[in-house]
Amino acid sequence: MFNFLKKKTKPKETQEKKLGYPTDPVLGQKGFVNEKVCDADIKKYKLQEVRPIEQWRLDENLTYYQWTIDREREIWLMFQKNEKSGLTGDPRDPEYLTGNKIYVLHYKGENIEVVLRDVYEEGSQKIENNQFLIVWDFIRMKKPESLKSVPDEEIITILKEVLSVYGSEKINTSVPQDIITVQFKF
């Protein structure tokens, strides 16, 4: 039965519709997977330039390129290197590295340098209530000129989405993916 007294309301325009991209991460639901990179993709995305690895390591299968990728959207994340503090001297010095990690996020055909921290000192990568907890903090990103018009919030949303699948140590993790809880400080 139709209720004449019920007030008609317009559906609210969501932030997502207004901006034209997802504003909340759809954690792990867009097709991201952790995998070793095949030779064809190493060539296609010029990964030797992104993360140089000596050819003998590749030939001996000692080091693999690994990433978290959504093949349908051609978005991927790959660890590049640990950030150095700028101090000169012995790399074994605890202050030589900042604790930040530099990643490459491939989005819209371009590589974005993203600096993140896996927040160990605040309970990251700990077992709590039978869940493996990982807490990520965003430090900064460097977008190429061609992506300057892309809102930072759009890239942050994609970053959260991919990190939720990246989990712990990519494909090398000994922790089952279903007990990993990922949280963000950004």
Secondary structure, DSSP 8 states (H G I E B T S, - for coil): ---TTS--------HHHHHTS-SS--TT-S--EEEE--HHHHHHTTHHHHS---HHHHHTTSS--EEEEETTTTEEEEEEEEEE-S--S-TTSTTTEEEEEEEEEEETTEEEEEEEEE-GGGTTTEEETTEEEEEEEEEEEE--GGGTTS-HHHHHHHHHHHHHHHTTTGGG-SS-GGGEEEEE--
